[in-house]
Amino acid sequence: MRKQNRWRLALIVLVLIVAGAFIYFRPIRPGLDLAGGVHVILEVEPGYEVEADMMQQVREVISNRVDNLGVVEPVIQIKGARQIIVDLPGIADQQKAIEVIGKTAVLEFRDPDGKVVVTGANLKSVTLSQDQWGRPAVSFVLDKEGAEKFAQMTKANLGRQAPIVLDDEIISNPVIQSPIDNGEGQITGNFTVEEAKRLVTLLRAGALPVPLRVAETRLIGPTLGQESIDQSIRAGVIGVILVVLYMIFYYRLPGALADVALAIYLVLLLGALAGLKATLTLPGVAGLILSVGMAVDANVLIFERIKEERLKGKQIRPAVDAGFARAWSSIFDGNITTLITAAILFYFGTGPVRGFAVTLSVGILLSMFSAIFVTRTFLTILVDRNPEKYARYFGQAGEVH
């Protein structure tokens, strides 16, 4: 085996191991249409005026909070002038989701007389920590302006209580025992670990510009139904089997190599989606199946180009190199136009549409790697070992086959 083929084969094995590790340790989560989740409609509380672009700010804050929940590919969209729709796939705890995404999260550090000195807008960083007794707490660092104000307040009120208030509710009321002039502090309040984590999430994401109330919430099951999901899986398996059999029937050994490359491609694709912490929805499945078709199409182009080079009289090894070189431009042009379309869908789309675009894009890139790198590696290894034996699969040099 040539040295070049050895390192190519080693790279394929390494990438497969990494992809397998991602699949094992980060299983792909099904989306709302496949596994269900929480559906929430939030609306601005009566009496509050909604200014221009305010709902877009609300959407951004909620999106940041959802990211901290670990939910991938949520659907967060503005409805009318005062409502936000939030669909969270894979979340079964309605109450936890509502508390995180719907809480106004206005944090205030007040002096003993109740005057607001510093707000959450002055927070530079927020982390989960422990108090002096080992109980869950939240540590924070203030920006320069907040640190100066906080230092002045603590120096002037030694021995007095300075409440820390979240959404008009006192969550901690510590006694100022010494001046705090470095802008660092800690929020305690007999929190559980989950409560402390939730507070960190709220403060990191920022405060909502207006208070929201829950207009509607419900747990929803898979919108496709289990029978439809089973049928989709069955159809996908049958389609892949037919493609595999066709490639073997028409191209024989090279077709079998292409099928092996296709299997490797599927492992790499699932590993990439797992690495991206993707949530798989039905549109995402459609993007996956479409990219599988393009992966097979690339191999067909390559094999036909090799046959054409053989008809010109080339020996098998030069024909293989020339066939891959000639097929590359066609494969690249076809895939790059699809990638541009996927980019447009991702930019202008939301939720499942973006999921389709991401799955399709990752699939296309990996299909190019599979066809140009994996298939070529396997084919050149065989041809280098026994050129005469494997040349016959692409016809005799100068002979119409």
C-alpha positions as CSV (number, residue, x, y, z in Angstrom):
1,M,0.0,0.0,0.0
2,R,1.3,3.4,-0.9
3,K,2.3,5.8,1.9
4,Q,-0.3,8.3,0.7
5,N,-3.1,5.6,0.8
6,R,-2.0,4.6,4.3
7,W,-2.4,8.1,5.8
8,R,-5.7,8.6,4.0
9,L,-7.0,5.4,5.4
10,A,-5.8,6.3,8.9
11,L,-7.5,9.7,8.6
12,I,-10.8,8.0,7.7
13,V,-10.6,5.7,10.7
14,L,-9.8,8.6,13.0
15,V,-12.7,10.7,11.7
16,L,-15.0,7.6,12.1
17,I,-13.9,7.2,15.7
18,V,-14.5,10.8,16.5
19,A,-18.0,10.7,14.8
20,G,-18.8,7.5,16.7
21,A,-17.8,9.1,20.0
22,F,-20.1,12.1,19.3
23,I,-23.0,9.8,18.5
24,Y,-22.5,7.8,21.6
25,F,-21.9,10.6,24.1
26,R,-24.2,13.2,22.5
27,P,-27.3,11.4,21.1
28,I,-29.3,13.5,18.6
29,R,-32.5,14.7,20.1
30,P,-35.8,14.5,18.1
31,G,-37.6,17.7,17.5
32,L,-41.1,18.9,18.4
33,D,-42.7,17.1,15.5
34,L,-41.0,13.8,16.3
35,A,-40.8,13.7,20.1
36,G,-43.1,16.5,21.4
37,G,-42.3,19.2,23.9
38,V,-43.7,22.4,25.4
39,H,-45.7,25.0,23.6
40,V,-46.0,28.4,25.3
41,I,-47.6,31.6,24.3
42,L,-46.4,34.7,26.2
43,E,-48.0,38.1,26.0
44,V,-47.1,41.6,27.4
45,E,-49.0,42.3,30.5
46,P,-51.9,44.8,30.2
47,G,-51.0,48.4,30.9
48,Y,-47.6,48.3,29.4
49,E,-47.0,50.1,26.1
50,V,-45.0,48.2,23.5
51,E,-42.6,50.5,21.7
52,A,-41.0,49.9,18.3
53,D,-38.6,46.9,18.1
54,M,-39.4,46.0,21.7
55,M,-40.9,42.6,20.8
56,Q,-37.7,41.8,18.8
57,Q,-35.7,42.5,22.0
58,V,-38.1,40.2,23.9
59,R,-37.5,37.5,21.3
60,E,-33.7,37.8,21.6
61,V,-33.7,37.6,25.4
62,I,-35.9,34.5,25.3
63,S,-33.7,33.0,22.7
64,N,-30.7,33.5,24.9
65,R,-32.5,31.9,27.8
66,V,-33.6,28.9,25.7
67,D,-30.0,28.4,24.7
68,N,-29.0,28.1,28.3
69,L,-31.8,25.5,28.8
70,G,-29.9,23.3,26.4
71,V,-32.7,23.3,23.8
72,V,-31.5,23.3,20.2
73,E,-33.7,24.4,17.3
74,P,-36.5,25.9,19.2
75,V,-39.3,27.8,17.4
76,I,-39.5,31.4,18.8
77,Q,-41.6,33.8,16.8
78,I,-43.5,37.0,17.3
79,K,-47.2,36.9,17.0
80,G,-49.0,40.1,16.5
81,A,-47.9,43.2,18.5
82,R,-47.8,41.8,22.0
83,Q,-47.3,38.0,21.9
84,I,-44.4,35.5,21.6
85,I,-44.8,31.9,20.6
86,V,-42.2,29.5,22.0
87,D,-41.9,25.8,21.1
88,L,-39.3,23.8,23.0
89,P,-38.6,20.3,21.7
90,G,-37.7,17.6,24.1
91,I,-38.7,19.6,27.2
92,A,-41.2,17.8,29.5
93,D,-41.1,20.2,32.5
94,Q,-43.6,22.9,31.7
95,Q,-43.1,24.8,34.9
96,K,-39.3,25.0,34.7
97,A,-39.5,26.2,31.1
98,I,-42.1,28.9,31.9
99,E,-40.2,30.2,34.9
100,V,-37.0,30.6,32.8
101,I,-38.4,32.1,29.6
102,G,-41.2,34.2,31.0
103,K,-39.6,35.8,34.1
104,T,-38.9,39.5,33.7
105,A,-35.6,39.1,35.6
106,V,-35.1,42.7,36.7
107,L,-32.4,42.5,39.3
108,E,-31.9,45.4,41.7
109,F,-29.4,46.1,44.5
110,R,-31.0,48.5,46.8
111,D,-29.7,50.5,49.8
112,P,-31.3,50.0,53.3
113,D,-33.8,52.8,52.5
114,G,-35.1,50.9,49.4
115,K,-33.4,53.1,46.8
116,V,-32.1,51.3,43.7
117,V,-28.3,51.6,43.5
118,V,-27.3,49.1,40.9
119,T,-29.3,47.0,38.5
120,G,-28.7,43.8,36.5
121,A,-27.6,46.0,33.6
122,N,-24.4,46.6,35.5
123,L,-23.6,42.9,35.7
124,K,-20.3,42.0,34.0
125,S,-20.4,38.3,34.8
126,V,-22.5,35.8,36.7
127,T,-21.4,32.3,37.9
128,L,-22.8,29.5,40.0
129,S,-20.9,29.2,43.4
130,Q,-21.3,28.3,47.0
131,D,-21.6,30.4,50.2
132,Q,-19.4,30.0,53.3
133,W,-21.6,27.0,54.4
134,G,-21.3,25.2,51.1
135,R,-24.8,26.1,50.0
136,P,-25.6,27.0,46.4
137,A,-25.2,30.7,45.6
138,V,-24.7,33.1,42.7
139,S,-21.5,35.1,42.4
140,F,-21.4,38.3,40.3
141,V,-18.9,40.9,39.1
142,L,-20.1,44.5,38.4
143,D,-18.9,46.7,35.7
144,K,-16.9,49.9,36.5
145,E,-19.9,52.1,37.0
146,G,-21.8,49.6,39.1
147,A,-18.7,48.8,41.2
148,E,-18.2,52.5,42.1
149,K,-21.9,53.0,43.1
150,F,-21.9,49.7,45.0
151,A,-18.7,50.7,46.9
152,Q,-20.2,54.1,47.9
153,M,-23.4,52.4,49.1
154,T,-21.7,49.8,51.2
155,K,-19.3,52.3,52.8
156,A,-22.2,54.5,53.8
157,N,-24.3,51.7,55.3
158,L,-22.1,49.4,57.4
159,G,-24.0,47.2,59.7
160,R,-27.3,47.7,57.9
161,Q,-29.2,45.4,55.6
162,A,-29.2,46.0,51.8
163,P,-31.8,43.9,50.0
164,I,-31.2,42.2,46.7
165,V,-34.5,42.2,44.7
166,L,-35.5,40.1,41.7
167,D,-38.8,41.2,40.0
168,D,-39.9,43.1,43.1
169,E,-39.3,40.1,45.4
170,I,-36.5,40.2,48.0
171,I,-34.3,37.1,47.3
172,S,-31.5,38.0,49.7
173,N,-31.2,40.7,52.5
174,P,-27.6,40.5,53.7
175,V,-26.0,42.7,56.4
176,I,-23.2,44.9,55.0
177,Q,-20.3,43.9,57.2
178,S,-17.5,45.7,55.3
179,P,-17.1,48.0,52.3
180,I,-17.2,46.2,48.9
181,D,-15.1,48.2,46.6
182,N,-14.0,45.6,44.0
183,G,-17.4,45.1,42.4
184,E,-17.6,41.5,43.4
185,G,-20.4,40.0,45.4
186,Q,-22.5,37.0,46.1
187,I,-26.3,36.4,46.1
188,T,-27.4,33.9,48.8
189,G,-30.9,32.9,49.8
190,N,-31.2,29.3,50.7
191,F,-31.3,28.3,47.0
192,T,-31.4,24.7,45.8
193,V,-28.9,23.9,43.1
194,E,-31.6,24.1,40.4
195,E,-32.8,27.5,41.7
196,A,-29.3,28.9,41.7
197,K,-28.7,27.6,38.1
198,R,-32.0,29.1,37.0
199,L,-31.0,32.5,38.5
200,V,-27.7,32.4,36.7
201,T,-29.4,31.7,33.4
202,L,-31.9,34.6,33.9
203,L,-29.2,37.1,34.8
204,R,-26.8,36.0,32.0
205,A,-29.6,36.3,29.4
206,G,-30.6,39.8,30.6
207,A,-33.9,41.3,31.6
208,L,-37.0,41.4,29.5
209,P,-37.8,45.0,28.5
210,V,-41.5,44.4,29.5
211,P,-43.1,42.0,31.9
212,L,-44.8,39.0,30.3
213,R,-47.6,36.7,31.4
214,V,-48.4,33.2,30.2
215,A,-51.4,33.3,27.9
216,E,-51.3,29.6,27.0
217,T,-49.1,26.6,27.7
218,R,-49.4,22.9,26.9
219,L,-47.4,19.7,26.5
220,I,-47.7,18.4,23.0
221,G,-47.0,15.0,21.6
222,P,-45.3,14.2,18.3
223,T,-47.3,16.0,15.6
224,L,-46.6,13.2,13.2
225,G,-47.8,10.4,15.3
226,Q,-45.8,7.2,16.0
227,E,-47.3,5.4,13.0
228,S,-46.2,8.1,10.6
229,I,-42.7,8.1,12.2
230,D,-42.4,4.3,11.7
231,Q,-43.6,4.6,8.1
232,S,-41.0,7.4,7.4
233,I,-38.2,5.2,8.9
234,R,-39.4,2.2,6.9
235,A,-39.4,4.2,3.7
236,G,-36.0,5.6,4.3
237,V,-34.5,2.1,5.0
238,I,-36.1,0.7,1.9
239,G,-34.8,3.6,-0.2
240,V,-31.2,3.1,1.1
241,I,-31.4,-0.7,0.5
242,L,-32.5,-0.1,-3.1
243,V,-29.7,2.4,-3.7
244,V,-27.1,0.0,-2.3
245,L,-28.4,-2.9,-4.4
246,Y,-28.5,-0.8,-7.6
247,M,-24.9,0.4,-7.1
248,I,-23.7,-3.2,-6.7
249,F,-25.8,-4.5,-9.6
250,Y,-24.7,-1.8,-12.0
251,Y,-21.0,-1.1,-11.0
252,R,-20.3,-4.4,-9.2
253,L,-17.2,-4.0,-7.0
254,P,-16.8,-0.2,-7.4
255,G,-20.5,0.0,-6.5
256,A,-19.9,-2.0,-3.3
257,L,-17.0,0.4,-2.5
258,A,-19.3,3.3,-3.0
259,D,-21.8,1.7,-0.7
260,V,-19.2,1.3,2.0
261,A,-18.3,5.0,1.5
262,L,-22.0,5.8,1.8
263,A,-22.2,4.0,5.1
264,I,-19.2,5.9,6.4
265,Y,-20.9,9.1,5.2
266,L,-24.0,8.4,7.2
267,V,-21.9,7.8,10.3
268,L,-20.0,11.0,9.8
269,L,-23.2,12.9,9.1
270,L,-24.9,11.7,12.3
271,G,-21.7,12.4,14.2
272,A,-21.5,15.9,12.9
273,L,-25.2,16.6,13.8
274,A,-24.6,15.1,17.3
275,G,-21.4,17.3,17.6
276,L,-23.5,20.4,16.7
277,K,-26.1,19.3,19.3
278,A,-28.7,19.3,16.6
279,T,-32.4,18.5,17.1
280,L,-33.7,16.3,14.4
281,T,-37.1,17.3,12.9
282,L,-38.9,16.0,9.9
283,P,-37.5,18.8,7.6
284,G,-34.1,17.8,9.0
285,V,-34.7,14.2,8.0
286,A,-35.7,15.4,4.5
287,G,-32.4,17.3,4.3
288,L,-30.5,14.2,5.4
289,I,-32.2,12.0,2.8
290,L,-31.6,14.6,0.1
291,S,-27.9,14.8,0.9
292,V,-27.7,10.9,0.8
293,G,-29.0,11.1,-2.8
294,M,-26.4,13.7,-3.7
295,A,-23.6,11.5,-2.1
296,V,-24.6,8.6,-4.4
297,D,-24.9,10.9,-7.4
298,A,-21.3,12.0,-6.9
299,N,-20.0,8.4,-7.0
300,V,-22.0,7.8,-10.2
301,L,-20.3,10.8,-11.8
302,I,-16.9,9.6,-10.8
303,F,-17.3,6.1,-12.1
304,E,-18.7,7.3,-15.4
305,R,-15.8,9.7,-15.8
306,I,-13.3,6.8,-15.2
307,K,-15.1,4.7,-17.8
308,E,-14.7,7.6,-20.3
309,E,-11.0,7.8,-19.6
310,R,-10.7,4.1,-20.2
311,L,-12.4,4.5,-23.6
312,K,-9.7,7.0,-24.5
313,G,-7.1,4.3,-24.0
314,K,-5.7,5.1,-20.5
315,Q,-4.5,2.4,-18.1
316,I,-6.6,1.9,-15.0
317,R,-4.5,4.0,-12.5
318,P,-4.2,7.1,-14.7
319,A,-7.9,6.7,-15.6
320,V,-8.9,6.7,-12.0
321,D,-6.9,9.9,-11.3
322,A,-8.3,11.6,-14.4
323,G,-11.8,10.4,-13.6
324,F,-11.8,12.0,-10.2
325,A,-10.2,15.2,-11.5
326,R,-12.8,15.6,-14.2
327,A,-15.7,14.7,-11.9
328,W,-14.6,17.2,-9.3
329,S,-15.8,20.3,-11.2
330,S,-19.2,18.9,-11.8
331,I,-19.6,17.7,-8.2
332,F,-18.4,21.1,-6.9
333,D,-20.7,23.2,-9.2
334,G,-23.7,21.1,-8.3
335,N,-23.1,21.1,-4.6
336,I,-22.1,24.8,-4.3
337,T,-25.4,25.9,-5.8
338,T,-27.3,23.8,-3.3
339,L,-25.2,25.2,-0.5
340,I,-26.1,28.7,-1.6
341,T,-29.8,27.8,-1.5
342,A,-29.4,26.3,2.0
343,A,-27.6,29.4,3.2
344,I,-30.6,31.5,2.0
345,L,-33.0,29.2,3.7
346,F,-31.0,29.4,7.0
347,Y,-30.8,33.2,6.8
348,F,-34.4,33.9,6.1
349,G,-36.0,30.8,7.7
350,T,-36.9,30.0,11.3
351,G,-37.2,26.8,13.3
352,P,-37.6,23.7,11.2
353,V,-36.7,25.5,8.0
354,R,-33.3,26.3,9.5
355,G,-33.0,22.7,10.6
356,F,-33.5,21.5,7.1
357,A,-30.9,24.0,5.8
358,V,-28.3,23.0,8.5
359,T,-28.8,19.3,7.9
360,L,-28.6,19.7,4.1
361,S,-25.5,21.9,4.3
362,V,-23.6,19.5,6.6
363,G,-24.7,16.6,4.5
364,I,-23.5,18.2,1.3
365,L,-20.1,19.0,2.7
366,L,-19.6,15.5,4.0
367,S,-20.9,13.9,0.8
368,M,-18.2,15.7,-1.1
369,F,-15.6,14.4,1.4
370,S,-17.1,10.9,1.1
371,A,-17.0,10.8,-2.7
372,I,-13.7,12.6,-3.4
373,F,-11.7,11.3,-0.4
374,V,-13.2,8.1,1.0
375,T,-14.3,6.4,-2.3
376,R,-11.0,7.5,-4.0
377,T,-8.9,6.0,-1.1
378,F,-10.7,2.6,-1.3
379,L,-10.5,2.5,-5.1
380,T,-6.9,3.5,-5.4
381,I,-5.9,0.9,-2.7
382,L,-7.5,-1.9,-4.7
383,V,-6.2,-0.7,-8.1
384,D,-2.6,-0.3,-6.7
385,R,-2.7,-3.8,-5.3
386,N,-3.9,-5.5,-8.5
387,P,-4.4,-3.2,-11.5
388,E,-5.2,-5.9,-14.0
389,K,-7.8,-7.6,-11.8
390,Y,-9.8,-4.5,-11.0
391,A,-9.4,-2.7,-14.4
392,R,-12.1,-4.9,-15.9
393,Y,-14.8,-3.3,-13.9
394,F,-14.3,-0.1,-15.9
395,G,-13.9,-1.8,-19.3
396,Q,-10.8,-2.4,-21.4
397,A,-8.7,0.5,-22.5
398,G,-10.1,1.8,-25.8
399,E,-13.0,-0.6,-25.7
400,V,-16.7,0.5,-25.6
401,H,-18.1,-1.1,-22.4
